Amino acid sequence: MTNNNSSGNRKPLSWRGAGVGFDLDSYREILDTLTRNKSRSLLTGFGVFWGVFMLVALMGGGQGLKELLEQNFEGFAQNTAMIWAQQTTKPYKGFRKGRWWAMEYRDIERLRQRVPELDVIAPVLFGSWGTTNTAYYGDQKTQPHIQGVTPDYADIVAPRMYYGRYINSMDMREHRKVCVLGKKVYKDLFREGGDPCGKSIRIDSTWYQVIGVDYNASGGMNFNGRAEEKITLPLTLVQQTYNRGHEVDMIAVTGRQGVVMSTLAPRIRETIARSHYIDPTDEQGVMVFNTEVLFQLLDNLFRGVNFLIWLVGLGTLLAGAIGVSNIMMVTVRERTTEIGIRRAIGATPRMILSQIIAESIVLTLVAGMSGILFAVLILQMLEMGNMEDGIVTAHFQVGFWTALFAALVVSVMGVLAGLAPAARAMSIKPVDAMRDE
């Protein structure tokens, strides 16, 4: 009799552990339940796997795409404007429309006096608009674009020096025949690689000493050719070599801290226009290109992309969690008799709830972590495919906290997916279970 009572009071080890924390038997029982119908568990878990994979892969891919686009504007100060002359489109003070004109060096001083909100004002002079010169080094040659700048230009379009240095004030004052090579020009002329600083190249009939190599691409904003295809000279040297006198092809400016460049654009245009007898409202005649608009456009674009990524990822993940919940409902229905017997021998509703939710969490976590690992693997392959000169050009990876958040979302989804099946399991009464049998 004692033995029978002892046997009747004994509860399964897994359910006893469920009340105070899972033990080994609990995990074994969960594993046995999930593997009882392998195909169903696999297909159910695939929904969660795909949802997490989509979320993480889209986030990492979006980050890499953003970096690739930002490289097109690499080095450009955000509060920047570029000014250049174009054919007039409006008549003004007896001058007909369609007149060609050119800015001059004195326009820089005019801007400093009349638009004091400007911080850096840097003139740019091109060797020739729309055409190329020929540069030689040994038996190698290439056709670069020539630009002359002042040292201040580095504050507007920051160079990324791979070798050497940029143009400085001594180069300007002494009219030194020195040059900074763009990335493509360097690779075309110095195919063997190495530091070219101190070596001399010939541009058409004039020799120049190389003082640096600029790896800044700036592919999104190109003026008279791509940055990597340019050779940069001191502005005073270009004036002398190409007989440009006091002409200026472009003026690059930045606003002081806290100044919005779009508010200065009309005053900048008016200052230049009135000095050259051009209608101050002629936006095509005096072109003021505000880079602030591009950066705002880029920010707005990726706000929308990030919203879409989360919408698609969480939507797919939610669909997977609903699938898990449905399958767990089927599982509970199939285990009606088993759950009734457990209730009859002493299992409490809390134990039943813990068991069902634990099974749901394990299924979603295993599938979710597999999705994270697979997404990280794919992103790593994309990252390795975007390497140049041994340097990763864009990072297609998610941060640690982002991955941790994804795992947390999966866990929450697992709990939510198990609530409805667990509630149904808790409502099963031993008598009803026996009748169902």
PEKAPE-V684315 format. One record per pair of residues at least 24 apart in sequence whose ideal C-beta (glycine too) atoms are under 10 Angstrom apart, sorted by the first residue. I is the first residue (numbers start at 1). J is the second residue. Records with the same first field share a line. If there is no record, write none. Layout:
I: J ; J
//
This chain:
7: 345
8: 345 ; 346
9: 345 ; 346
10: 345 ; 346
11: 342 ; 345 ; 346 ; 347 ; 348 ; 351
12: 341 ; 342 ; 345 ; 346 ; 347 ; 351
14: 342 ; 347 ; 351 ; 355 ; 358
15: 342 ; 345 ; 346 ; 347 ; 348 ; 351 ; 352 ; 354 ; 355
16: 346 ; 347 ; 351
17: 351 ; 354
18: 347 ; 348 ; 350 ; 351 ; 352 ; 353 ; 354 ; 355 ; 357 ; 358
19: 347 ; 348 ; 350 ; 351 ; 354
20: 354
21: 354
22: 354 ; 355 ; 358 ; 362
26: 354 ; 355 ; 358
27: 358 ; 362
29: 355 ; 358 ; 359
30: 355 ; 356 ; 358 ; 359 ; 360 ; 361 ; 362 ; 363
31: 359 ; 362
33: 328 ; 331 ; 335 ; 338 ; 355 ; 356 ; 358 ; 359 ; 362 ; 363
34: 327 ; 331 ; 359 ; 360 ; 362 ; 363 ; 366
36: 331 ; 334 ; 335
37: 327 ; 330 ; 331 ; 334
40: 327 ; 330 ; 331
41: 324 ; 327 ; 331 ; 359 ; 363 ; 366 ; 367
42: 367
43: 323 ; 327
44: 320 ; 323 ; 324 ; 325 ; 326 ; 327 ; 328 ; 330 ; 331 ; 363 ; 364 ; 367 ; 417
45: 320 ; 323 ; 324 ; 327 ; 362 ; 363 ; 364 ; 365 ; 366 ; 367 ; 368 ; 370 ; 371
46: 320 ; 323 ; 367 ; 370 ; 371
47: 316 ; 317 ; 318 ; 319 ; 320 ; 321 ; 322 ; 323 ; 324 ; 326 ; 327 ; 364 ; 367
48: 316 ; 317 ; 319 ; 320 ; 321 ; 323 ; 324 ; 363 ; 364 ; 365 ; 366 ; 367 ; 368 ; 369 ; 370 ; 371 ; 410 ; 413 ; 414 ; 417
49: 317 ; 320 ; 364 ; 366 ; 367 ; 368 ; 369 ; 370 ; 371 ; 372 ; 373 ; 374 ; 375 ; 410
50: 316 ; 317 ; 319 ; 320 ; 367 ; 371 ; 374
51: 312 ; 313 ; 314 ; 315 ; 316 ; 317 ; 318 ; 319 ; 320 ; 321 ; 323 ; 364 ; 367 ; 368 ; 371 ; 406 ; 409 ; 410 ; 413
52: 313 ; 316 ; 317 ; 320 ; 364 ; 367 ; 368 ; 369 ; 370 ; 371 ; 372 ; 373 ; 374 ; 375 ; 403 ; 406 ; 407 ; 409 ; 410 ; 413
53: 313 ; 316 ; 317 ; 367 ; 368 ; 370 ; 371 ; 372 ; 373 ; 374 ; 375 ; 376 ; 378
54: 309 ; 312 ; 313 ; 314 ; 315 ; 316 ; 317 ; 320 ; 371 ; 375
55: 309 ; 310 ; 312 ; 313 ; 314 ; 315 ; 316 ; 317 ; 368 ; 371 ; 372 ; 375 ; 398 ; 402 ; 405 ; 406 ; 409 ; 410
56: 309 ; 313 ; 368 ; 371 ; 372 ; 373 ; 374 ; 375 ; 376 ; 378 ; 379 ; 397 ; 398 ; 402 ; 403 ; 406 ; 407
57: 309 ; 313 ; 371 ; 372 ; 374 ; 375 ; 376 ; 377 ; 378 ; 379 ; 382 ; 396 ; 398
58: 305 ; 306 ; 308 ; 309 ; 310 ; 311 ; 312 ; 313 ; 316 ; 375 ; 398
59: 306 ; 309 ; 310 ; 313 ; 375 ; 379 ; 396 ; 397 ; 398 ; 399 ; 402 ; 403 ; 405 ; 406
60: 309 ; 375 ; 376 ; 378 ; 379 ; 380 ; 382 ; 383 ; 395 ; 396 ; 397 ; 398 ; 399 ; 402 ; 403
61: 305 ; 309 ; 375 ; 378 ; 379 ; 382 ; 394 ; 396 ; 397 ; 398
62: 302 ; 305 ; 306 ; 308 ; 309 ; 310 ; 396 ; 398
63: 302 ; 306 ; 309 ; 379 ; 394 ; 395 ; 396 ; 397 ; 398 ; 399 ; 402
64: 379 ; 382 ; 383 ; 386 ; 392 ; 393 ; 394 ; 395 ; 396 ; 397
65: 301 ; 302 ; 305 ; 394 ; 396
66: 298 ; 299 ; 301 ; 302 ; 305 ; 306 ; 394 ; 395
67: 386 ; 392 ; 393 ; 394 ; 395 ; 396
68: 219 ; 386 ; 393 ; 394 ; 396
69: 219 ; 220 ; 298 ; 301 ; 302 ; 394
70: 220 ; 295 ; 298 ; 302 ; 394
71: 216 ; 217 ; 218 ; 219 ; 220 ; 393 ; 394
72: 217 ; 218 ; 219 ; 220 ; 221 ; 222 ; 294 ; 298
73: 157 ; 217 ; 218 ; 219 ; 220 ; 221 ; 291 ; 294 ; 295 ; 298
74: 157 ; 158 ; 160 ; 215 ; 216 ; 217 ; 218 ; 219 ; 220 ; 221 ; 227
75: 154 ; 156 ; 157 ; 158 ; 159 ; 160 ; 214 ; 216 ; 217 ; 218 ; 221 ; 227
76: 156 ; 157 ; 158 ; 216 ; 218 ; 220 ; 221 ; 252 ; 254 ; 291 ; 294 ; 295
77: 119 ; 120 ; 155 ; 156 ; 157 ; 158 ; 252 ; 253 ; 254 ; 255 ; 261 ; 291 ; 292 ; 295
78: 254 ; 255 ; 261 ; 291 ; 292 ; 294 ; 295 ; 296 ; 299
79: 119 ; 156 ; 253 ; 254 ; 255 ; 256 ; 257 ; 258 ; 259 ; 260 ; 261 ; 262 ; 264 ; 290 ; 291 ; 292 ; 295
80: 120 ; 155 ; 156 ; 157 ; 221 ; 252 ; 253 ; 254 ; 255 ; 261 ; 289 ; 290 ; 291 ; 292 ; 294 ; 295
81: 118 ; 156 ; 251 ; 252 ; 253 ; 254 ; 255 ; 261 ; 262 ; 264 ; 265 ; 268 ; 269 ; 287 ; 288 ; 289 ; 290 ; 291 ; 292 ; 293
82: 124 ; 156 ; 157 ; 221 ; 223 ; 250 ; 251 ; 252 ; 253 ; 287 ; 288 ; 289 ; 290 ; 291
83: 107 ; 111 ; 121 ; 123 ; 124 ; 248 ; 250 ; 251 ; 252 ; 253 ; 265 ; 268 ; 269 ; 271 ; 272 ; 286 ; 287 ; 288 ; 289
84: 124 ; 129 ; 223 ; 224 ; 248 ; 249 ; 250 ; 251 ; 252 ; 272 ; 286 ; 287 ; 288 ; 289
85: 247 ; 248 ; 249 ; 250 ; 251 ; 272 ; 276 ; 278 ; 285 ; 286 ; 287
86: 282 ; 283 ; 284 ; 285 ; 286 ; 287
87: 282 ; 284 ; 285
88: 273 ; 276 ; 277 ; 278 ; 279 ; 282 ; 284 ; 285 ; 286
89: 278 ; 279 ; 281 ; 282 ; 283 ; 284 ; 285
90: 273 ; 278 ; 279 ; 280 ; 281 ; 282 ; 283 ; 284 ; 285
91: 279 ; 282
92: 273 ; 274 ; 276 ; 277 ; 278 ; 279 ; 280 ; 281 ; 282 ; 285
93: 274 ; 277 ; 278 ; 279
94: 277
95: 276 ; 277 ; 278 ; 279
97: 278 ; 279 ; 282 ; 284 ; 285
98: 285
99: 276 ; 277 ; 278 ; 285
100: 285
101: 272 ; 273 ; 276 ; 277 ; 278 ; 285 ; 286
102: 244 ; 245 ; 246 ; 247 ; 248 ; 249 ; 276
103: 246 ; 247 ; 248 ; 249 ; 250 ; 251 ; 272 ; 275 ; 276 ; 286
104: 245 ; 246 ; 247 ; 248 ; 272 ; 275 ; 276
105: 235 ; 239 ; 244 ; 245 ; 246 ; 247 ; 248 ; 251
106: 246 ; 248 ; 275
107: 246 ; 248 ; 251 ; 268 ; 271 ; 272 ; 275 ; 276
108: 150 ; 248 ; 251 ; 253
110: 271 ; 272 ; 274 ; 275
111: 251 ; 253 ; 264 ; 267 ; 268 ; 271 ; 272 ; 275
112: 253 ; 271
113: 271
114: 267 ; 268 ; 270 ; 271 ; 272 ; 274 ; 275
115: 253 ; 255 ; 259 ; 264 ; 267 ; 268 ; 270 ; 271
116: 256
117: 253 ; 255 ; 256 ; 258 ; 259 ; 260 ; 261 ; 263 ; 264 ; 267 ; 268
118: 251 ; 253 ; 254 ; 255 ; 256 ; 259 ; 261 ; 264 ; 267 ; 268
119: 152 ; 155 ; 156 ; 253 ; 254 ; 255 ; 256 ; 257 ; 259
120: 150 ; 152 ; 153 ; 154 ; 155 ; 156 ; 252 ; 253 ; 254 ; 255 ; 256
121: 150 ; 152 ; 156 ; 251 ; 252 ; 253 ; 254
122: 149 ; 150 ; 151 ; 152 ; 153 ; 154 ; 155 ; 156 ; 157 ; 235 ; 250 ; 251 ; 252 ; 253 ; 254
123: 148 ; 149 ; 150 ; 152 ; 153 ; 235 ; 239 ; 247 ; 248 ; 249 ; 250 ; 251 ; 252
124: 148 ; 149 ; 150 ; 153 ; 156 ; 157 ; 223 ; 224 ; 232 ; 235 ; 238 ; 248 ; 249 ; 250 ; 251 ; 252
125: 149 ; 150 ; 233 ; 234 ; 235 ; 236 ; 237 ; 238 ; 239 ; 242 ; 244 ; 247 ; 248 ; 249 ; 250
126: 223 ; 224 ; 225 ; 230 ; 238 ; 242 ; 244 ; 248 ; 249 ; 250
127: 203 ; 204 ; 224 ; 230 ; 231 ; 233 ; 238 ; 241 ; 242 ; 244 ; 249
128: 224 ; 242 ; 244 ; 249
129: 223 ; 224 ; 225 ; 249
130: 224 ; 225
131: 224 ; 225
132: 224 ; 225 ; 229
133: 203 ; 204 ; 206 ; 231 ; 242
134: 202 ; 203 ; 204 ; 205
135: 179 ; 181 ; 185 ; 188 ; 189 ; 201 ; 202 ; 203 ; 204 ; 208 ; 231
136: 189 ; 201 ; 202 ; 203 ; 204 ; 207
137: 181 ; 185 ; 186 ; 188 ; 189 ; 190 ; 191 ; 196 ; 199 ; 200 ; 201 ; 202 ; 210
138: 189 ; 190 ; 191 ; 192 ; 199 ; 201
140: 187 ; 188 ; 189 ; 190 ; 191 ; 192 ; 201
141: 188 ; 189 ; 201 ; 202
142: 181 ; 182 ; 184 ; 185 ; 186 ; 187 ; 188 ; 189 ; 201 ; 229 ; 231
143: 185 ; 188 ; 225 ; 229
144: 179 ; 181 ; 182 ; 184 ; 185 ; 188 ; 189 ; 201 ; 203 ; 225 ; 226 ; 228 ; 229 ; 230 ; 231 ; 232
145: 182 ; 185 ; 222 ; 223 ; 224 ; 225 ; 226 ; 227 ; 229 ; 230 ; 231 ; 232
146: 179 ; 203 ; 204 ; 224 ; 225 ; 230 ; 231 ; 232 ; 233 ; 238 ; 241 ; 242
147: 180 ; 182 ; 223 ; 224 ; 225 ; 227 ; 230 ; 231 ; 232 ; 233 ; 235 ; 238 ; 249 ; 250
148: 172 ; 231 ; 232 ; 233 ; 234 ; 235 ; 236 ; 237 ; 238 ; 239 ; 240 ; 241 ; 242 ; 244 ; 248 ; 249
149: 180 ; 230 ; 232 ; 233 ; 234 ; 235 ; 238 ; 250 ; 252
150: 234 ; 235 ; 236 ; 252
151: 234 ; 235
152: 252 ; 254
153: 232 ; 235 ; 252
154: 214 ; 216 ; 232
155: 252 ; 254
156: 252 ; 253 ; 254 ; 291
157: 214 ; 216 ; 218 ; 221 ; 223 ; 227 ; 252
158: 214 ; 216 ; 218
159: 212 ; 213 ; 214 ; 215 ; 216 ; 218 ; 227 ; 232
160: 213 ; 214 ; 215 ; 216 ; 217 ; 218 ; 227
161: 211 ; 212 ; 213 ; 214 ; 215 ; 216
162: 186 ; 195 ; 196 ; 212 ; 213 ; 214 ; 215 ; 216 ; 389
163: 190 ; 194 ; 195 ; 196 ; 197 ; 210 ; 211 ; 212 ; 213 ; 214 ; 215
164: 195 ; 196 ; 197 ; 198 ; 210 ; 211 ; 212 ; 213 ; 214
165: 197 ; 211 ; 212
166: 211 ; 212 ; 214 ; 232
167: 211 ; 212 ; 232 ; 233 ; 234 ; 235 ; 237
168: 211 ; 234
169: 234
170: 234
171: 211 ; 233 ; 234 ; 235 ; 236 ; 237
172: 234 ; 235 ; 236 ; 237
173: 234 ; 236
174: 234 ; 236 ; 237
175: 234 ; 236 ; 237 ; 239 ; 240 ; 241
176: 208 ; 209 ; 211 ; 233 ; 234 ; 236 ; 237
177: 203 ; 206 ; 207 ; 208 ; 209 ; 233 ; 234 ; 237 ; 240 ; 241
178: 208 ; 209 ; 210 ; 211 ; 212 ; 232 ; 233 ; 234 ; 237
179: 203 ; 207 ; 208 ; 209 ; 210 ; 211 ; 212 ; 230 ; 231 ; 232 ; 233 ; 234 ; 237
180: 208 ; 210 ; 211 ; 212 ; 213 ; 214 ; 230 ; 231 ; 232 ; 233 ; 234
181: 208 ; 210 ; 211 ; 212 ; 213 ; 214 ; 215 ; 228 ; 230 ; 231 ; 232
182: 213 ; 214 ; 215 ; 216 ; 217 ; 218 ; 225 ; 226 ; 227 ; 228 ; 229 ; 230 ; 231 ; 232
183: 213 ; 214 ; 215 ; 216 ; 217 ; 226 ; 227 ; 228 ; 229 ; 230 ; 388 ; 389
184: 217 ; 226 ; 227 ; 228 ; 229 ; 230
185: 210 ; 213 ; 214 ; 228 ; 229 ; 230 ; 231 ; 232
186: 210 ; 212 ; 213 ; 214 ; 215 ; 228 ; 231
187: 213 ; 228 ; 389
188: 229
189: 231
193: 389
201: 231
203: 231 ; 233 ; 241
204: 241
206: 233 ; 237 ; 241 ; 242
208: 233 ; 237 ; 241
215: 388 ; 389 ; 391
217: 388 ; 393
220: 291 ; 294 ; 298
221: 289 ; 291 ; 294
223: 249 ; 250 ; 252 ; 289
224: 249 ; 250
250: 287 ; 289
251: 288
252: 289 ; 291
253: 288
254: 291
255: 292
260: 290 ; 292
261: 288 ; 290 ; 291 ; 292 ; 293
262: 288 ; 290 ; 292 ; 293 ; 296
264: 288 ; 290
265: 289 ; 290 ; 292 ; 293
313: 406 ; 409
314: 409 ; 413
317: 364 ; 368 ; 371 ; 406 ; 409 ; 410 ; 413
318: 409 ; 413 ; 416 ; 417
320: 364 ; 367 ; 368 ; 371 ; 410 ; 413 ; 417
321: 360 ; 364 ; 368 ; 409 ; 410 ; 412 ; 413 ; 414 ; 415 ; 416 ; 417 ; 418
322: 413 ; 416 ; 417 ; 420
323: 417
324: 359 ; 360 ; 361 ; 363 ; 364 ; 367 ; 413 ; 414 ; 416 ; 417 ; 418 ; 421
325: 360 ; 364 ; 413 ; 414 ; 416 ; 417 ; 418 ; 419 ; 420 ; 421
326: 417 ; 420 ; 421
327: 360 ; 363 ; 417 ; 421
328: 356 ; 357 ; 359 ; 360 ; 363 ; 414 ; 417 ; 418 ; 419 ; 420 ; 421 ; 422 ; 424 ; 425
329: 356 ; 417 ; 418 ; 420 ; 421 ; 424 ; 425
330: 421
331: 356 ; 359 ; 360 ; 421 ; 425
332: 356 ; 359 ; 418 ; 420 ; 421 ; 422 ; 423 ; 424 ; 425 ; 426 ; 427 ; 428
333: 421 ; 424 ; 425 ; 428 ; 436
335: 425 ; 428 ; 433
336: 424 ; 425 ; 428 ; 432 ; 433 ; 434 ; 435 ; 436 ; 437
337: 428 ; 430 ; 432 ; 433 ; 434 ; 435 ; 436 ; 437
338: 425 ; 428 ; 433 ; 437
339: 424 ; 425 ; 426 ; 427 ; 428 ; 429 ; 430 ; 433
340: 425 ; 428 ; 429 ; 430 ; 431 ; 432 ; 433 ; 434 ; 435 ; 436 ; 437
341: 430 ; 433 ; 434 ; 437
342: 425 ; 428 ; 430 ; 433
343: 425 ; 426 ; 428 ; 429 ; 430 ; 431 ; 432 ; 433
344: 429 ; 430 ; 431 ; 433 ; 434
345: 430
347: 430
348: 426
349: 422 ; 423 ; 425 ; 426 ; 427 ; 428
350: 426
351: 426
352: 422 ; 423 ; 424 ; 425 ; 426 ; 427 ; 428
353: 418 ; 419 ; 421 ; 422 ; 423 ; 425 ; 426
354: 418 ; 422
355: 418 ; 422 ; 425
356: 418 ; 419 ; 420 ; 421 ; 422 ; 423 ; 424 ; 425 ; 426
357: 414 ; 415 ; 416 ; 417 ; 418 ; 419 ; 421 ; 422 ; 425
358: 414 ; 415 ; 418 ; 422
359: 414 ; 417 ; 418 ; 421 ; 422
360: 413 ; 414 ; 415 ; 416 ; 417 ; 418 ; 419 ; 420 ; 421 ; 422
361: 410 ; 411 ; 412 ; 413 ; 414 ; 415 ; 417 ; 418
362: 414 ; 418
363: 414 ; 417 ; 418
364: 409 ; 410 ; 411 ; 412 ; 413 ; 414 ; 415 ; 416 ; 417 ; 418
365: 407 ; 410 ; 411 ; 413 ; 414
366: 410 ; 414
367: 410 ; 414
368: 406 ; 407 ; 408 ; 409 ; 410 ; 411 ; 413 ; 414
369: 403 ; 406 ; 407 ; 410
371: 406 ; 410
372: 398 ; 402 ; 403 ; 404 ; 406 ; 407 ; 410
373: 403
375: 403 ; 406
376: 403
//
